[in-house]
């Protein structure tokens, strides 16, 4: 089913520039949008992509709209926030799967001592152990394991085959994606008499409200106290959080980030993909680390660090630019050496004391 450009603009309180009766049947990225699709321009850095755009409608802000020229076959929808508007329009062209029907599958394995709140879904193959408490409105998908002593708040979602070890606590509206492992033992050993002896990991994991944990991410339990993930923090797939770490609120970590033991973060910390953090490091509020950065010391509040080892962005860029000049500098040094040798030879000849090696060099 299609929608006119005008009706989409009305939905997002936008202004139409161009043909408002054009029929739109799809939503797509700029590069793949065809004449029957709507797309959007996130910011000025994406304007060049419009040059080859074939979309029937483009959502953008007034500043960008005033400076671009598009084909007559493209209508513009001008709004204050193009991304938010596109996200509001997208469901018109995508099938949204609803939540599973409420109820507990007879194929679930539930301890008699577990407490499950109202309006929950528990799928087939789920295991819920003794002393578990699950709030209202939760979705526990097939194959998930909720071990003894876990506490889940309201409206929690645990996707298929995720595993919560014993005594894990999840706040309201936490989302755990498939294959995530929450509360496995921390990597703690003592080297005694030529062998590694396991240190008991007797702490827990606490994930506060509105946090989201990506697929196949692992969060180890603390050795003594809890490993903590703060409210609103979002962890991508394949992230590793080691024992005793404490993450602040609204952190965002991209895929393959790894934090060694006992790291702490402030609020609004952002880490790019494959960032590695040494143990006992403090990342203060608002700081950022670029992809593949290796952090070996504390990062002050609000700073951006990049590189390996990671240093402040400006310092790392100076280093990179200097390294690019190394071949040129090497040639300059060689030329200077030749010039110095020639000058020394000339001076020695003028003084009648030319050394044997200089005469041979000549």
Secondary structure, 3 states (H helix, E strand, C coil): CCEEHHHHHHHCCCEEECCCCCEECEECCCCCCCCCEEEECCCHHHHHHHHHCCCCEEEECHHHHCCCCCCCCCEEEECCCHHHHHHHHHHHHCCCCCCCCCEECCCCEECCCCEECCCCEECCCCEECCCCEECCCCEECCCCEECCCCEECCCCEECCCCEECCCCEECCCCEECCCCEEEECCCCEEEECCEEEECCCCCEEEECCCCEECCCCEEECCCCCEEEECCCCEECCCCEECCCCEECCCCEECCCCEECCCCEECCCCEECCCCEECCCCEECCCCEECCCCEECCCECCCCEEECECCEEHHHHHHHHHHHHCHHHHHHHHHHHHHHHHHHHHHHHHHCCCCCHHHHHHC
